Amino acid sequence: MINFGVSDLDAMAAQLRSAGIEVVIDSEPYPNGRFARVYDPEGNAVELWEPQ
């Protein structure tokens, strides 16, 4: 899995969703930030991370 750091997870999720991409935001906050997951066309996980 590849992990990308983003500055605004909610804005990135909205942008991806508007392009028809399913985004699953983890509802549990972690000490090191917030996370979401999307999948590439081949089914590989891509994690988005918004640091605290």
Stockholm file with secondary structure:
# STOCKHOLM 1.0

chainA/1-52         MINFGVSDLDAMAAQLRSAGIEVVIDSEPYPNGRFARVYDPEGNAVELWEPQ
#=GR chainA/1-52 SS CEEEECSCHHHHHHHHHHTTCCCEECSSCBTTEEEEEEECTTSCEEEEEEEC
#=GC SS_cons        CEEEECSCHHHHHHHHHHTTCCCEECSSCBTTEEEEEEECTTSCEEEEEEEC
//
